[in-house]
Amino acid sequence: MAKAKWAAFPHADKAFDYAGDKLAKAWPKLHAGDQEPYPDTARVAALLKAHPKLGKATEAAAIATKLQDAWRAYHRGDFQAAFEAGEALGPIGAVVACKAAGIHGSYLLTKDADKLKRFEEVGALAAEAAKALPGEANTHYFQAFAYGRYSQLISITKALSQGLAGKVKEALDRTLKLSPKHAEAHLALGVYHAEIVGKVGGMLASLTYGAKASTAEDQVKTALKLIPDAPTAHLEHGNVILLLYGDKKADAAAAAYEKAAKLKPRDAMEALDRAEAASQID
């Protein structure tokens, strides 16, 4: 998987080092957006007990240690190490692998061909994990993430004609059914509605795809309440405003980007989100 080169993370910061007990202490804030449970031994043991094909219960502690290290690599911006460590753990490590590859592909790959390949691979990995762990919200979320990012590259029109929009919506609905406070899924659902409305118009979007501007706005509002200190919430808020209203509300979009750019990032993803927001107002 992920044959494109792994460009280095450009915003290295000692604050993103969650060595030892720092990871567990920071986890609730770091994962407020995706609601991923902390991967301690008890968590891994429970997954293995429920899904014995994924490994032996006696291996829970060792797997938990490897999984925590993979997440430490992800948070500090060593996306390749995070991906490789997660992938090596099979379905139990798929979420960190998908997030590392997905965020890297979104921000640090420059060629569309490389991005398309990356998102295809993330989608496939997430789909495989969802079959093995159907009760885990993020296995469904990263299918939606991958299909959504892929769709943005090929145009929403092509995505609609290929049925990708429906797959995004279905995966997000599953995510939110399993994890109602999944802020990143709420944001993605807001973008989903906004992109369709922005492309085909409000009436056709509503009648044909069930997409509405009001739903896009409501989903973003929910996310902003859940993760008000996360740059991604304000970044996507700005994106949704532009998708729905264009230049008519350019000032409101700029204000959202400015909020994102002023927030202090807690890890590599937030640093990339903040940089993206800042680039929109330069």
ChimeraX attribute file (.defattr): number of C-alpha atoms within 10 A of each C-alpha:
attribute: neighborCount
match mode: 1-to-1
recipient: residues
	/A:1	14
	/A:2	19
	/A:3	9
	/A:4	14
	/A:5	11
	/A:6	16
	/A:7	15
	/A:8	14
	/A:9	17
	/A:10	11
	/A:11	14
	/A:12	15
	/A:13	14
	/A:14	8
	/A:15	12
	/A:16	20
	/A:17	19
	/A:18	21
	/A:19	13
	/A:20	11
	/A:21	8
	/A:22	11
	/A:23	19
	/A:24	15
	/A:25	11
	/A:26	12
	/A:27	16
	/A:28	14
	/A:29	13
	/A:30	20
	/A:31	16
	/A:32	18
	/A:33	22
	/A:34	17
	/A:35	19
	/A:36	18
	/A:37	12
	/A:38	18
	/A:39	22
	/A:40	17
	/A:41	17
	/A:42	13
	/A:43	14
	/A:44	23
	/A:45	22
	/A:46	13
	/A:47	18
	/A:48	19
	/A:49	14
	/A:50	11
	/A:51	14
	/A:52	12
	/A:53	9
	/A:54	16
	/A:55	18
	/A:56	13
	/A:57	17
	/A:58	10
	/A:59	13
	/A:60	22
	/A:61	17
	/A:62	12
	/A:63	22
	/A:64	22
	/A:65	14
	/A:66	19
	/A:67	25
	/A:68	24
	/A:69	20
	/A:70	26
	/A:71	28
	/A:72	24
	/A:73	24
	/A:74	28
	/A:75	24
	/A:76	23
	/A:77	27
	/A:78	21
	/A:79	29
	/A:80	21
	/A:81	19
	/A:82	29
	/A:83	27
	/A:84	19
	/A:85	22
	/A:86	27
	/A:87	20
	/A:88	15
	/A:89	18
	/A:90	17
	/A:91	21
	/A:92	25
	/A:93	25
	/A:94	28
	/A:95	27
	/A:96	27
	/A:97	29
	/A:98	30
	/A:99	24
	/A:100	28
	/A:101	26
	/A:102	25
	/A:103	20
	/A:104	26
	/A:105	28
	/A:106	18
	/A:107	16
	/A:108	18
	/A:109	18
	/A:110	11
	/A:111	10
	/A:112	14
	/A:113	11
	/A:114	16
	/A:115	23
	/A:116	21
	/A:117	17
	/A:118	26
	/A:119	27
	/A:120	18
	/A:121	19
	/A:122	28
	/A:123	25
	/A:124	18
	/A:125	23
	/A:126	27
	/A:127	22
	/A:128	17
	/A:129	23
	/A:130	21
	/A:131	13
	/A:132	17
	/A:133	20
	/A:134	15
	/A:135	14
	/A:136	21
	/A:137	26
	/A:138	32
	/A:139	28
	/A:140	29
	/A:141	30
	/A:142	30
	/A:143	28
	/A:144	31
	/A:145	26
	/A:146	27
	/A:147	25
	/A:148	24
	/A:149	19
	/A:150	23
	/A:151	22
	/A:152	14
	/A:153	14
	/A:154	12
	/A:155	12
	/A:156	21
	/A:157	15
	/A:158	14
	/A:159	19
	/A:160	15
	/A:161	9
	/A:162	12
	/A:163	11
	/A:164	18
	/A:165	24
	/A:166	16
	/A:167	17
	/A:168	24
	/A:169	18
	/A:170	15
	/A:171	25
	/A:172	27
	/A:173	20
	/A:174	21
	/A:175	27
	/A:176	20
	/A:177	12
	/A:178	16
	/A:179	18
	/A:180	14
	/A:181	19
	/A:182	26
	/A:183	27
	/A:184	28
	/A:185	30
	/A:186	27
	/A:187	27
	/A:188	24
	/A:189	27
	/A:190	28
	/A:191	26
	/A:192	24
	/A:193	28
	/A:194	28
	/A:195	27
	/A:196	25
	/A:197	24
	/A:198	20
	/A:199	15
	/A:200	15
	/A:201	16
	/A:202	18
	/A:203	13
	/A:204	15
	/A:205	20
	/A:206	16
	/A:207	10
	/A:208	9
	/A:209	16
	/A:210	14
	/A:211	23
	/A:212	25
	/A:213	24
	/A:214	12
	/A:215	17
	/A:216	25
	/A:217	20
	/A:218	16
	/A:219	21
	/A:220	27
	/A:221	18
	/A:222	18
	/A:223	26
	/A:224	22
	/A:225	11
	/A:226	18
	/A:227	20
	/A:228	17
	/A:229	20
	/A:230	26
	/A:231	31
	/A:232	28
	/A:233	29
	/A:234	29
	/A:235	27
	/A:236	25
	/A:237	29
	/A:238	26
	/A:239	22
	/A:240	26
	/A:241	26
	/A:242	21
	/A:243	21
	/A:244	25
	/A:245	16
	/A:246	13
	/A:247	12
	/A:248	11
	/A:249	14
	/A:250	14
	/A:251	13
	/A:252	16
	/A:253	25
	/A:254	21
	/A:255	16
	/A:256	22
	/A:257	29
	/A:258	21
	/A:259	20
	/A:260	30
	/A:261	25
	/A:262	14
	/A:263	16
	/A:264	13
	/A:265	22
	/A:266	20
	/A:267	22
	/A:268	27
	/A:269	25
	/A:270	21
	/A:271	26
	/A:272	23
	/A:273	24
	/A:274	25
	/A:275	20
	/A:276	18
	/A:277	26
	/A:278	18
	/A:279	12
	/A:280	15
	/A:281	13
	/A:282	5
